[in-house]
Amino acid sequence: MIELKDLQLLTALARHQHFAKAAEACNMSQPAFSMRIRGLEEKLGLSIVRRGNRFQGLTGEGQMIVDRARGILDDAKALDQEIAAARGEVTGTLVIGAVPTATSYVAQLIDRLHQAHPRMLVRLEVTTSLLIQQRLYDGTLDAGVTYSDSVGRDSMSLQPLYDETYVLLASDEMLAPFGESISWHDAASLPLSLLEPQMQNRRILDRVFADLDLRPEIMSESSGFMAAMVMARAGSVATILPKALVQALGPLDGTRALPLVDPEPARPICLASVERQPELTTIRALRQVIAASAS
């Protein structure tokens, strides 16, 4: 009989496409991991992995097992959580993926969730909108806070959260010529530090500038906002941030955050999760916390 552990190892291999990386993710040595996979093949009497000098993918039979395994592992996780819920407690690990612009919102959400259910463990992984969609489908994320238009509707439940709007953060000195807001045209004239081009937030900003036929001066790029905020505070660059992030952090000495106008784009952010019956109790608890904070 196939054990749940075998299915966990096999889905990890399918996800990482690499024996060493999959073994590390499962807290095993590579030889022990490889022996377990080989043992599963011998038990089933069929080849699961196409082997060469390196991992070359799964066989057709292996992919069929992985497809079924994800559903079985989801059901096992849901059962564990339902048993705990029957005892009057919400426990277990909830893995949330978030786009960088939503990190501050999710951090506040996790704090409220911990207050309501102190025995839950929440793991936050900040990543791209594309990876959030992929990992929701392969079961390595339970929920994602991401752009509504970046998630497919197939077998997916989407809960609107808020609209992302944008402000420009820079030193008091750099913003001295401007009033209580700043146009995108004026923002393009300043030295800017933005996220990397593959990030959804950066693509949104690039589209706004392109629609206005503007070519901003990009001085630096990064995968997160921290470096840009430090440089903005030092006075060397300006940066464009989601308003929700600035509100969560509060004022930064020596800087101002001005709303970006002409135009004022807004992008909807949602909570995305794969539709399951029954729904994970951790997901249900998360939705309840979101509803309570919105009321």
Summary of the structure (lengths in Angstrom):
residues: 295
radius of gyration: 22.8
end to end distance: 49.1
largest distance: 74.6
contacts: 911
relative contact order: 0.15
helix: 47%
strand: 25%
